[in-house]
Amino acid sequence: MLKQVGNEYMIIPVSNTNVNFSKIFNTNEVGAFIYKNLKNHSKDEVLELLKNEYDAPLDVLKKDLDEFINELRIRGIYSD
């Protein structure tokens, strides 16, 4: 579940109506953009969407995407 609080976003892992508060993940607009798009797109497609949305070098976007996905995996929020 993704919730916006002011300028920040919280990704809240929910399973079977239970919320795991220890794994809540705070992120910014870019992280929220990635999280929303990972639901319906492959990693490569999300990278392309990032490239179209944000004015940043492709290698920086790829590194940031990889780090963000890795953090989601560590927290048990995302798996391929």
JOCORMO-V113224 format. One record per residue. RES is the residue in one letter. OMEGA is omega in whole degrees, -180 to 180 (* if undefined). NEAR is the number of other ideal C-beta (glycine too) atoms within 10 Angstrom. Layout:
{{RES OMEGA NEAR} {RES OMEGA NEAR}}
//
This chain:
{{M 180 9} {L 179 14} {K 176 11} {Q 176 10} {V -175 8} {G 179 5} {N -180 7} {E 179 13} {Y 176 21} {M 173 14} {I -173 20} {I 178 15} {P 179 18} {V 176 9} {S -180 8} {N 179 4} {T 175 5} {N 178 8} {V 177 12} {N -175 13} {F -179 8} {S -178 7} {K 176 14} {I -174 15} {F 176 18} {N -179 10} {T 179 18} {N -178 10} {E -179 13} {V 177 17} {G 178 19} {A 178 17} {F 180 18} {I -177 23} {Y -180 20} {K -175 14} {N 178 18} {L -179 19} {K -173 9} {N -176 8} {H 175 14} {S 178 11} {K 180 15} {D 178 10} {E 178 12} {V 177 22} {L 178 19} {E 178 15} {L 177 16} {L 180 20} {K -179 14} {N -175 7} {E -172 13} {Y -179 13} {D 180 5} {A 178 12} {P -177 9} {L -179 11} {D 177 8} {V 178 11} {L -180 20} {K 179 15} {K 180 11} {D 179 17} {L 179 18} {D -180 12} {E -179 10} {F 179 20} {I 178 19} {N 179 11} {E 176 15} {L 178 21} {R -180 12} {I -178 11} {R 179 15} {G -177 11} {I -175 18} {Y 170 18} {S -179 7} {D * 7}}
//
